[in-house]
Amino acid sequence: MIAGVLLASGASRRFGADKLVAALGGRPVVRWSADALARGVDVCHVVVRPDAPSVRDALAGLDVRFVANPDAASGMASAIRAGIAALGPEVKAAVIALADQPLVEPSAIEALVARWRAGGVRAVAPRYADGQGHPVLFDAAVFPALLALGGDRGARAVLDSLGDECALTDVPGARPADVDTLDALHTVERELARRARAAR
C-alpha cells in the first residue's frame, strides 16, 4: 500500500489569512492539492491544525483521513512526523506533498510511484525543467529518519543522506508554485487559465 501525506498544518503567515481555503478556480487551494494526491495513492492522510476546521470543511466529500498535528506551531517537521506516525504497518511507501501547491499534477505522483515500484531506491523526487521539487516519495525503510526530524524544516536532509538511493524522475514543466502570498495565488490563477485554454 502507498499512502499520501498532505502537509496542511502551516500558519499561512505570509498570506495574511488561511491560504489553503482561498478560492482558486472555484475550489479551495487545498482541494486541488488533496485531489491530485488522492488520485495517485491508496490512502490519503491530511495533516491539519487541531484548531483549523476550515481545512476539513474544504475537503468535505473527498476520501481522505485527517491527522491532527498538535505541534503545528513548531514548523514543518512536526507535520511530517504526525503524518508518518499515523501510517499503519501495511504502508510500504508514502508520498509527502505540500497543501499549498495546487498545480501538482496527478501524473507527477504516478511517475514517482512507478519509479519506486521499479525498485532499487528508498526515495523518489521529481525533476522539473527548473530543478528538483515536490512531492517526494519515501520508502517505509526511511520512516524512522522522517520521525526523527525536528524544527521548521522539511525532509531535504533525509533525501541528501540517501545518496544514490534517492532517484530523480523527470516531470514535464516547471516546479509547482507555492501559494504563499496573494501575488502567488494570482500567478497560479493565470496558469490554470492558460492550461484551460490549451486543453480546448
Wavefront OBJ file of the C-alpha trace (Angstrom):
o trace
v 0.000 0.000 0.000
v 1.165 3.508 -0.831
v -0.064 6.377 1.325
v -0.257 10.070 0.660
v 0.659 12.574 3.381
v -0.559 16.092 2.635
v 1.031 18.726 4.865
v -1.753 21.196 5.645
v -0.975 22.445 9.155
v 1.037 25.567 8.353
v 0.241 29.008 9.728
v -0.096 30.935 6.401
v 1.824 33.870 7.947
v 2.869 35.476 4.668
v -0.581 35.150 3.105
v -2.394 37.075 5.832
v -5.263 34.574 6.059
v -5.709 30.815 5.697
v -4.272 30.367 2.209
v -5.424 26.752 1.998
v -9.080 27.743 1.866
v -8.559 30.669 -0.515
v -10.674 30.352 -3.664
v -8.851 29.149 -6.762
v -10.789 28.337 -9.906
v -13.953 27.762 -7.905
v -12.330 25.435 -5.358
v -10.214 25.945 -2.228
v -6.453 25.757 -2.797
v -6.117 22.695 -0.560
v -8.754 20.781 -2.504
v -6.677 20.970 -5.689
v -3.672 19.557 -3.829
v -5.615 16.855 -1.981
v -7.460 15.711 -5.082
v -4.248 15.279 -7.093
v -2.554 13.342 -4.291
v -5.536 11.117 -3.532
v -5.710 10.017 -7.170
v -2.192 8.613 -7.085
v -2.147 6.716 -3.778
v -4.127 4.019 -1.992
v -4.966 6.113 1.068
v -4.546 9.840 1.661
v -3.813 11.418 5.056
v -4.156 15.185 5.509
v -2.218 16.696 8.409
v -4.141 19.648 9.863
v -4.005 22.022 12.803
v -6.340 20.964 15.626
v -7.905 24.445 15.516
v -8.498 24.599 11.739
v -11.926 23.131 10.908
v -11.974 25.202 7.710
v -9.494 22.852 6.017
v -11.597 19.837 6.960
v -14.669 21.613 5.588
v -12.820 22.467 2.361
v -12.153 18.757 1.787
v -15.666 17.536 2.571
v -16.620 14.641 0.325
v -13.050 13.638 -0.559
v -11.846 10.204 0.532
v -9.142 11.417 2.922
v -8.221 10.795 6.550
v -7.379 13.703 8.825
v -4.426 13.716 11.206
v -4.254 16.440 13.870
v -0.833 17.992 14.420
v -0.745 19.313 17.996
v 2.779 20.700 17.484
v 1.953 22.645 14.317
v 3.453 25.874 15.685
v 6.906 24.276 15.742
v 7.097 24.007 11.964
v 7.062 21.624 9.011
v 8.940 18.760 10.651
v 6.085 18.290 13.114
v 3.641 17.847 10.232
v 5.848 15.211 8.625
v 6.191 13.376 11.937
v 2.431 13.442 12.557
v 1.641 12.182 9.068
v 4.172 9.362 9.102
v 3.232 8.307 12.646
v -0.377 7.860 11.505
v 0.553 5.236 8.903
v -0.029 1.571 9.601
v 2.431 -1.305 9.037
v 0.736 -2.158 5.760
v 2.057 1.067 4.198
v 5.209 0.373 2.186
v 5.828 3.914 0.910
v 4.452 7.414 1.383
v 4.209 10.393 -0.948
v 4.651 13.601 1.056
v 3.070 16.627 -0.631
v 2.560 20.288 0.232
v -1.013 21.509 0.531
v -0.150 24.931 -0.903
v 0.992 23.546 -4.284
v -2.281 23.231 -6.218
v -0.572 22.890 -9.599
v 0.898 19.457 -8.875
v -0.457 17.073 -11.488
v -1.637 13.528 -10.667
v 0.749 12.349 -13.390
v 3.705 13.593 -11.316
v 2.638 11.384 -8.424
v 2.122 8.458 -10.782
v 5.696 8.944 -12.053
v 7.098 8.810 -8.512
v 5.192 5.627 -7.726
v 6.237 3.962 -10.982
v 9.923 4.677 -10.317
v 9.686 3.332 -6.764
v 7.945 0.182 -7.954
v 10.822 -0.377 -10.394
v 12.988 -0.999 -7.322
v 16.447 -0.162 -6.050
v 15.671 3.131 -4.316
v 14.406 4.388 -0.960
v 13.108 7.744 -2.167
v 11.988 9.344 -5.413
v 11.806 13.075 -6.118
v 10.530 14.817 -9.238
v 12.956 16.654 -11.506
v 11.180 19.501 -13.267
v 12.595 21.654 -16.046
v 13.890 24.126 -13.442
v 15.103 21.675 -10.814
v 14.146 19.197 -8.111
v 10.836 19.753 -6.355
v 7.804 18.249 -4.635
v 6.062 15.954 -3.874
v 8.525 13.266 -2.745
v 8.033 9.533 -2.229
v 9.744 7.774 0.696
v 10.083 4.037 1.188
v 8.954 2.732 4.587
v 12.593 1.989 5.418
v 13.102 5.757 5.660
v 10.156 6.400 8.006
v 12.330 6.271 11.190
v 14.501 9.080 9.824
v 11.401 11.145 8.999
v 10.049 10.583 12.522
v 13.317 11.972 13.910
v 13.053 15.306 12.077
v 12.794 18.476 14.133
v 12.367 22.216 13.721
v 10.874 24.213 10.880
v 12.416 22.286 8.028
v 11.378 19.560 5.667
v 12.995 16.279 4.716
v 15.772 17.568 2.440
v 18.471 16.360 4.848
v 16.972 12.866 4.756
v 16.991 12.907 0.953
v 20.597 14.102 0.869
v 21.641 11.321 3.239
v 20.322 8.656 0.871
v 22.771 9.405 -1.926
v 22.203 7.071 -4.874
v 19.227 5.519 -3.074
v 17.287 8.689 -3.907
v 16.172 8.672 -7.534
v 15.041 11.616 -9.619
v 12.289 11.119 -12.155
v 11.654 13.650 -14.907
v 8.344 15.525 -14.810
v 7.395 17.982 -17.586
v 7.080 21.684 -16.873
v 8.315 23.975 -14.125
v 8.242 23.287 -10.406
v 4.752 23.884 -8.998
v 4.400 27.270 -7.326
v 3.730 27.640 -3.596
v 0.707 29.793 -2.786
v 2.497 31.760 -0.070
v 1.187 35.222 -0.964
v -1.754 36.829 -2.746
v 0.525 37.564 -5.696
v 1.437 33.879 -5.879
v -2.250 32.964 -5.848
v -2.869 35.283 -8.795
v 0.070 33.716 -10.652
v -1.413 30.255 -10.124
v -4.818 31.505 -11.301
v -3.247 32.702 -14.545
v -1.507 29.361 -15.034
v -4.760 27.453 -14.523
v -6.440 29.712 -17.078
v -3.603 29.052 -19.527
v -3.958 25.308 -19.059
v -7.696 25.508 -19.584
v -7.199 27.372 -22.867
v -4.573 24.867 -24.010
v -6.920 21.962 -23.277
v -9.690 23.311 -25.518
l 1 2 3 4 5 6 7 8 9 10 11 12 13 14 15 16 17 18 19 20 21 22 23 24 25 26 27 28 29 30 31 32 33 34 35 36 37 38 39 40 41 42 43 44 45 46 47 48 49 50 51 52 53 54 55 56 57 58 59 60 61 62 63 64 65 66 67 68 69 70 71 72 73 74 75 76 77 78 79 80 81 82 83 84 85 86 87 88 89 90 91 92 93 94 95 96 97 98 99 100 101 102 103 104 105 106 107 108 109 110 111 112 113 114 115 116 117 118 119 120 121 122 123 124 125 126 127 128 129 130 131 132 133 134 135 136 137 138 139 140 141 142 143 144 145 146 147 148 149 150 151 152 153 154 155 156 157 158 159 160 161 162 163 164 165 166 167 168 169 170 171 172 173 174 175 176 177 178 179 180 181 182 183 184 185 186 187 188 189 190 191 192 193 194 195 196 197 198 199 200
